[in-house]
């Protein structure tokens, strides 16, 4: 198993939040995608999460995770210096790519990535994810082919394309059909 990349948190406060919430989230079947703290006077704590089982995150999931995390934050306030607004959300369709598994899941899709240091005289790359091996992934774009390490990234996210939207709609319809099927099985004639 590869270590978690630094993309989930950008500072010690965010790292502390992840350490506090990960056991609760994991116990509910969620994976923390990313944590961000923003704002000056009134802070905003944004937690992106997804279900471990299928990578999805619905509104009910967000509410359930938010309710479960509130007591954790009541016991140990993670944000120094006052009040904050808690926002629990899905990663979204043009989601950040954080783990090697994210790159594997989205092979064939376009991504924009930025490296922490210059590689081949550049830091920004855009192209289609074509392969993943170990900690490395390959992007093919206007720059040609580039193989980069996930651990070398400072930012990475999917690019919103028609193909990505179509696959997301297909996945949503399949999930809805499965939910309907489960509801039908629970009914008595």
C-alpha positions as CSV (number, residue, x, y, z in Angstrom):
1,X,0.0,0.0,0.0
2,X,1.4,3.4,-1.0
3,X,1.5,6.2,1.5
4,X,-1.2,8.9,1.3
5,X,-0.2,11.8,-1.0
6,X,0.1,15.3,0.4
7,X,-2.8,16.5,-1.6
8,X,-5.5,15.8,1.0
9,X,-4.2,18.6,3.3
10,X,-2.0,21.6,2.7
11,X,-1.2,22.6,6.3
12,X,-0.9,21.2,9.9
13,X,-4.5,22.3,10.8
14,X,-5.9,20.4,7.9
15,X,-3.7,17.4,8.7
16,X,-5.0,17.5,12.3
17,X,-8.6,17.6,11.1
18,X,-8.0,14.5,8.9
19,X,-6.5,12.7,11.9
20,X,-9.5,13.6,14.0
21,X,-12.2,12.6,11.6
22,X,-10.8,9.7,9.7
23,X,-11.8,7.0,12.3
24,X,-15.4,8.2,12.4
25,X,-15.6,8.6,8.6
26,X,-14.0,5.2,8.0
27,X,-16.4,3.6,10.5
28,X,-19.3,4.8,8.5
29,X,-17.9,3.5,5.2
30,X,-16.5,6.9,4.0
31,X,-13.1,7.9,2.7
32,X,-11.8,11.4,3.2
33,X,-10.8,12.8,-0.1
34,X,-9.6,16.3,1.0
35,X,-9.9,18.8,3.8
36,X,-9.5,22.6,3.3
37,X,-9.7,25.4,5.8
38,X,-10.4,28.8,4.2
39,X,-11.5,32.3,5.2
40,X,-10.1,34.9,7.5
41,X,-12.4,36.1,10.2
42,X,-15.0,33.3,9.9
43,X,-13.4,30.1,8.8
44,X,-14.9,27.5,6.5
45,X,-14.0,23.9,7.1
46,X,-14.6,21.9,3.9
47,X,-14.5,18.2,4.0
48,X,-14.8,16.2,0.7
49,X,-15.6,12.6,1.2
50,X,-16.8,9.6,-0.8
51,X,-18.2,6.1,0.0
52,X,-15.4,3.5,0.1
53,X,-17.8,1.0,-1.7
54,X,-18.3,2.9,-4.9
55,X,-16.7,6.4,-4.8
56,X,-20.0,8.1,-4.7
57,X,-21.4,10.7,-2.2
58,X,-25.0,11.7,-2.1
59,X,-26.8,14.4,-0.1
60,X,-27.9,11.9,2.5
61,X,-24.3,10.7,2.8
62,X,-23.1,14.3,3.4
63,X,-25.7,14.8,6.1
64,X,-25.0,11.6,7.8
65,X,-21.2,12.3,7.9
66,X,-21.8,15.9,9.0
67,X,-24.0,14.7,11.9
68,X,-21.4,12.1,12.9
69,X,-18.5,14.6,12.9
70,X,-20.2,17.3,14.9
71,X,-19.7,15.5,18.3
72,X,-16.0,14.9,17.3
73,X,-15.5,18.6,16.7
74,X,-17.5,19.5,19.9
75,X,-14.9,17.5,21.9
76,X,-11.8,18.7,20.2
77,X,-12.1,22.0,18.3
78,X,-9.8,21.6,15.3
79,X,-9.8,25.2,14.1
80,X,-7.8,27.7,16.2
81,X,-9.2,31.1,16.8
82,X,-12.9,30.9,16.8
83,X,-16.0,29.9,14.9
84,X,-16.1,28.1,11.6
85,X,-18.7,26.8,9.2
86,X,-18.6,23.0,8.5
87,X,-19.2,22.0,4.9
88,X,-19.3,18.3,4.0
89,X,-19.5,17.6,0.2
90,X,-18.9,15.1,-2.5
91,X,-15.7,15.6,-4.6
92,X,-17.9,16.5,-7.5
93,X,-17.8,15.5,-11.1
94,X,-14.6,17.4,-11.9
95,X,-13.1,16.0,-8.7
96,X,-9.6,16.3,-7.3
97,X,-7.4,13.3,-7.9
98,X,-5.7,12.5,-4.7
99,X,-4.7,8.8,-4.6
100,X,-3.2,6.4,-7.1
101,X,-6.6,4.7,-7.1
102,X,-8.2,7.9,-8.4
103,X,-5.9,7.9,-11.4
104,X,-6.7,4.2,-12.0
105,X,-10.4,4.8,-11.8
106,X,-10.3,7.6,-14.3
107,X,-8.0,6.1,-17.0
108,X,-9.3,7.4,-20.3
109,X,-10.3,10.8,-18.8
110,X,-8.7,14.2,-19.1
111,X,-6.9,15.7,-16.1
112,X,-5.1,18.9,-15.2
113,X,-2.1,18.4,-12.8
114,X,0.5,20.6,-11.3
115,X,3.8,19.4,-9.8
116,X,5.4,20.8,-6.7
117,X,8.7,21.2,-8.5
118,X,9.6,21.8,-12.2
119,X,9.8,18.7,-14.3
120,X,11.1,19.1,-17.9
121,X,10.9,22.9,-17.5
122,X,7.2,22.9,-16.6
123,X,4.9,22.5,-13.6
124,X,1.5,22.3,-15.3
125,X,0.3,19.4,-17.4
126,X,-3.0,18.6,-19.1
127,X,-3.9,15.4,-20.9
128,X,-5.7,12.0,-20.9
129,X,-4.7,9.6,-18.2
130,X,-3.6,6.5,-20.2
131,X,-1.8,4.3,-17.6
132,X,-1.0,3.9,-13.9
133,X,1.9,1.9,-12.5
134,X,2.9,2.0,-8.9
135,X,3.0,5.7,-7.9
136,X,3.3,6.9,-11.5
137,X,0.7,7.7,-14.1
138,X,0.9,8.7,-17.7
139,X,-0.8,11.7,-19.3
140,X,-1.0,12.1,-23.1
141,X,-1.7,15.7,-24.3
142,X,-0.4,18.5,-26.4
143,X,3.0,18.1,-24.6
144,X,3.2,14.6,-25.8
145,X,3.4,11.8,-23.3
146,X,4.5,12.4,-19.7
147,X,4.9,10.0,-16.8
148,X,4.6,11.7,-13.4
149,X,4.6,10.5,-9.8
150,X,1.4,11.1,-7.8
151,X,3.7,12.0,-4.9
152,X,5.2,14.8,-6.9
153,X,1.9,16.6,-7.4
154,X,0.7,19.8,-5.7
155,X,-2.7,19.7,-7.4
156,X,-4.6,17.4,-9.7
157,X,-8.2,17.3,-10.9
158,X,-10.4,15.9,-13.6
159,X,-11.4,18.2,-16.5
160,X,-15.1,18.4,-17.1
161,X,-15.8,16.8,-20.5
162,X,-18.8,15.4,-22.3
163,X,-17.3,11.9,-21.8
164,X,-17.0,12.4,-18.0
165,X,-20.6,13.8,-17.8
166,X,-22.0,10.9,-19.8
167,X,-20.2,8.3,-17.6
168,X,-21.4,10.1,-14.4
169,X,-25.0,10.1,-15.6
170,X,-24.7,6.4,-16.5
171,X,-23.3,5.7,-13.0
172,X,-26.1,7.7,-11.4
173,X,-28.8,5.8,-13.3
174,X,-27.3,2.5,-12.4
175,X,-27.2,3.5,-8.7
176,X,-30.8,4.7,-8.9
177,X,-31.9,1.4,-10.6
178,X,-30.1,-0.6,-7.9
179,X,-31.8,1.5,-5.1
180,X,-35.2,1.0,-6.8
181,X,-34.5,-2.7,-7.0
182,X,-33.6,-2.9,-3.3
183,X,-36.8,-0.9,-2.5
184,X,-38.9,-3.3,-4.6
185,X,-37.4,-6.3,-2.9
186,X,-38.5,-4.9,0.5
187,X,-42.1,-4.6,-0.5
188,X,-44.7,-7.3,0.1
189,X,-47.3,-8.0,-2.6
